[in-house]
Amino acid sequence: MLTTGETIAETGLDAAALKPAECDVSRAVELPFEAVAIDYEGREHLPDEATLAELASELEVRLTTPVRAEGFDPLGDDAGYDRVPDGVNRVAVAGHAAYLTDDERRKAVAPRLRAAVERDPTAWVGTEGVERLALATGATQFELLSRTTERDLRALRAAGFDGELAVYAPTVLTDDDDEVLDAVGGYAARRGPVASALPDGAETDRAATGRAREVLSAATRDYALVGTPAEVGERIAALKDAGADLVVGYPARGIEEFVG
């Protein structure tokens, strides 16, 4: 019987992404990876300096910093940068609207992404829907997995882009459809093409039926890494064959699924 660590190794994932509102990110040291990305879920969930410093002493750590948020705005209030310990790298993002104030949402993204990368040339740039802005920075691209990711990666490589490409994906190591829908059905339902295809008021977890279940079952496979470790490994191998350098998985059913 495989241990969890061996199971994760079978997938070919390169790193994990953790959400501090969902787990104690200090547990990243228990994961069978040498790198971890920590998502931004609002100021109240930002890990403290001591936790980040301790993690950075043992792992490669990347912290998502939304360039429109006060504290991480390279063209405004940037006090938050001073609270990020040396050794913690950045992922510069536009920032999810759910974690921004009205004033922050109105800020221009492009000049702030550019300024963030000029300030920290080692930063990755992760965006959804403004990929040209990310490419213009010349930094490592942190792509959100979608149904077109493999095609997009091939197109970038064919066009001569030789920079680093990383892919972020919620990950569910089971092919049980109920479990998959409980873990990432809601996530997939928020993607634009999926939302437009779903019936109004449809359930998005295991309670989904009929057309909604059909749409969601397909969408979760497009927008997340889903299946047995071997199946997920095949998908990751295909992404890397298409041009991805790194694949970062978010444990959508909880950190225990990734703990070795």
C-alpha positions in Angstrom: 0.0 0.0 0.0 1.3 3.4 -0.9 2.0 6.0 1.7 0.7 9.5 1.1 4.2 10.7 0.3 4.7 8.0 -2.3 1.2 8.8 -3.7 2.1 12.5 -4.1 5.5 11.5 -5.7 3.5 9.5 -8.3 1.6 12.6 -9.4 4.7 14.6 -10.3 3.6 17.7 -8.5 6.5 20.1 -7.8 5.1 22.2 -5.0 2.0 22.8 -2.9 -0.1 25.9 -2.5 -1.7 26.4 0.9 -4.5 28.7 2.1 -3.9 30.1 5.5 -7.6 30.5 6.2 -7.9 26.7 5.9 -4.8 25.3 7.6 -1.8 26.0 9.7 0.7 26.9 7.0 3.6 25.9 9.3 2.7 22.3 8.5 4.2 22.9 5.0 7.4 21.3 6.5 5.5 18.0 6.7 4.8 18.0 3.0 7.0 16.0 0.6 8.0 19.1 -1.4 10.9 21.5 -1.3 8.7 24.5 -2.2 5.3 26.0 -1.0 3.2 28.9 -2.2 1.0 30.6 0.4 -2.2 32.3 -1.0 -3.4 35.7 0.1 -6.9 35.5 1.7 -7.0 38.9 3.4 -4.9 40.7 5.9 -6.4 38.8 8.8 -5.1 35.5 7.5 -1.6 36.7 6.5 0.9 34.5 8.3 3.1 36.3 10.9 6.8 37.1 10.2 8.1 34.4 12.5 6.1 31.7 10.8 7.2 32.8 7.3 10.9 33.1 8.4 10.8 29.6 9.9 9.3 28.1 6.8 11.8 30.0 4.6 14.7 28.5 6.6 13.6 25.0 5.4 11.7 25.5 2.2 11.5 27.7 -0.9 8.5 29.9 0.1 6.4 32.1 -2.2 3.9 34.5 -0.8 1.1 35.8 -2.9 1.0 39.6 -2.7 -1.9 41.4 -4.4 -0.5 44.6 -6.0 -3.8 46.5 -5.5 -4.0 45.8 -1.8 -2.9 48.4 0.7 0.4 47.2 2.2 1.5 45.5 -1.1 0.9 48.3 -3.5 4.3 49.1 -5.1 2.9 52.5 -6.3 1.2 53.3 -3.0 1.1 51.9 0.5 3.8 49.3 0.5 4.4 48.8 4.2 3.5 45.1 4.0 6.7 44.4 2.1 8.8 45.4 5.1 6.9 42.7 7.1 7.9 39.9 4.7 11.1 38.2 5.9 14.2 37.9 3.7 14.2 34.6 1.9 10.4 34.7 1.2 9.8 35.2 -2.5 6.7 36.8 -4.0 3.9 35.9 -6.4 2.6 39.3 -7.6 -1.1 39.1 -8.5 -3.8 41.6 -9.3 -5.7 40.3 -6.3 -9.1 38.5 -5.9 -11.9 41.0 -5.6 -13.2 39.2 -2.5 -10.1 40.3 -0.6 -10.0 43.9 -1.8 -11.9 47.0 -0.8 -13.9 49.0 -3.4 -11.0 51.5 -3.7 -8.5 48.8 -4.1 -10.5 47.1 -6.9 -10.5 50.4 -8.9 -6.7 50.6 -9.0 -4.9 50.0 -12.4 -3.3 46.5 -12.5 -0.7 46.8 -15.3 1.6 49.5 -13.8 1.5 47.9 -10.4 2.5 44.4 -11.8 5.3 46.0 -13.7 6.5 48.0 -10.6 6.3 44.9 -8.4 8.6 42.9 -10.8 11.0 45.9 -11.1 11.1 45.9 -7.3 11.6 42.1 -7.0 12.9 40.6 -10.3 12.6 37.1 -8.8 8.8 37.4 -8.3 6.4 35.3 -10.2 3.4 36.9 -11.8 0.0 35.2 -11.5 -3.2 36.5 -13.1 -6.5 35.3 -14.4 -7.9 37.1 -17.4 -5.1 39.6 -17.9 -2.4 37.3 -19.2 -0.9 39.8 -21.6 -0.2 42.1 -18.6 1.6 39.2 -16.9 3.6 38.4 -20.0 4.7 42.0 -20.4 6.5 41.8 -17.1 8.8 39.1 -18.4 8.6 37.3 -15.1 7.8 33.7 -14.4 4.2 33.1 -15.4 2.0 31.5 -12.8 -0.9 30.2 -14.8 -4.3 29.1 -13.4 -5.2 25.7 -14.9 -8.0 25.8 -17.4 -9.4 23.8 -20.3 -7.0 25.7 -22.6 -3.8 25.6 -20.6 -2.0 22.9 -22.6 -2.9 24.7 -25.9 -1.8 28.1 -24.4 1.5 26.7 -23.2 2.3 25.2 -26.6 1.4 28.5 -28.2 3.7 30.4 -25.9 6.6 28.1 -26.5 5.9 28.1 -30.3 6.0 31.9 -30.2 9.4 31.8 -28.7 8.7 32.5 -25.0 11.5 30.9 -23.2 10.8 32.1 -19.7 9.6 29.9 -16.8 6.0 28.8 -16.8 4.3 27.4 -13.7 0.8 26.1 -13.4 -1.5 26.3 -10.3 -4.3 23.8 -9.9 -6.6 22.6 -7.2 -5.9 18.9 -6.7 -8.2 16.0 -5.7 -6.6 12.6 -5.5 -9.7 10.5 -6.1 -12.0 9.6 -9.1 -15.1 9.4 -6.9 -17.4 12.0 -8.5 -19.2 12.9 -5.3 -15.9 13.6 -3.5 -14.6 15.6 -6.5 -17.8 17.7 -6.6 -17.7 18.4 -2.9 -14.0 19.5 -3.2 -14.0 21.6 -6.4 -17.5 21.7 -7.8 -18.0 25.2 -6.4 -14.6 26.3 -7.6 -15.3 25.1 -11.2 -18.8 26.7 -11.1 -17.2 30.1 -10.7 -15.3 29.9 -13.9 -16.9 32.0 -16.6 -17.7 29.3 -19.2 -19.0 26.9 -16.5 -21.2 29.5 -14.8 -22.9 30.3 -18.2 -23.5 26.6 -18.9 -25.0 25.8 -15.5 -28.8 25.9 -14.9 -29.9 28.8 -12.6 -29.7 27.9 -8.9 -28.0 24.6 -9.6 -26.3 22.7 -6.7 -22.5 22.5 -7.2 -21.5 19.7 -4.8 -22.5 16.1 -4.7 -26.2 17.2 -4.6 -25.9 18.3 -8.3 -28.1 16.3 -10.6 -29.0 16.1 -14.3 -27.5 18.8 -16.6 -25.7 20.5 -13.7 -23.9 17.4 -12.7 -22.9 16.6 -16.2 -21.4 20.1 -16.7 -19.6 20.1 -13.3 -18.2 16.6 -13.7 -16.5 17.7 -16.9 -15.5 21.1 -15.7 -13.8 19.8 -12.6 -11.5 17.8 -14.8 -10.8 20.9 -16.9 -10.0 23.3 -14.0 -8.5 21.0 -11.4 -6.2 18.0 -11.3 -8.6 15.1 -10.5 -8.3 11.4 -10.3 -6.1 8.6 -9.0 -2.4 9.6 -8.5 -1.5 7.9 -11.7 -4.2 9.8 -13.6 -3.1 13.1 -12.1 0.4 12.2 -13.0 -0.5 11.7 -16.6 -2.2 15.1 -16.7 0.9 16.8 -15.2 3.1 15.0 -17.6 1.0 16.4 -20.5 1.2 19.9 -19.0 5.0 19.6 -18.8 5.2 18.2 -22.3 3.2 21.3 -23.5 5.8 23.6 -21.9 5.1 23.9 -18.1 8.2 23.9 -16.0 6.4 23.5 -12.6 3.0 22.4 -11.5 1.8 23.6 -8.1 -1.1 21.8 -6.5 -3.6 23.1 -3.9 -4.9 20.2 -1.7 -8.6 20.9 -2.2 -9.7 18.2 0.3 -7.3 19.5 3.0 -3.6 19.4 3.7 -3.8 15.9 5.0 -4.1 14.6 1.5 -0.6 15.9 0.7 1.1 15.1 4.0 3.7 12.4 3.7 
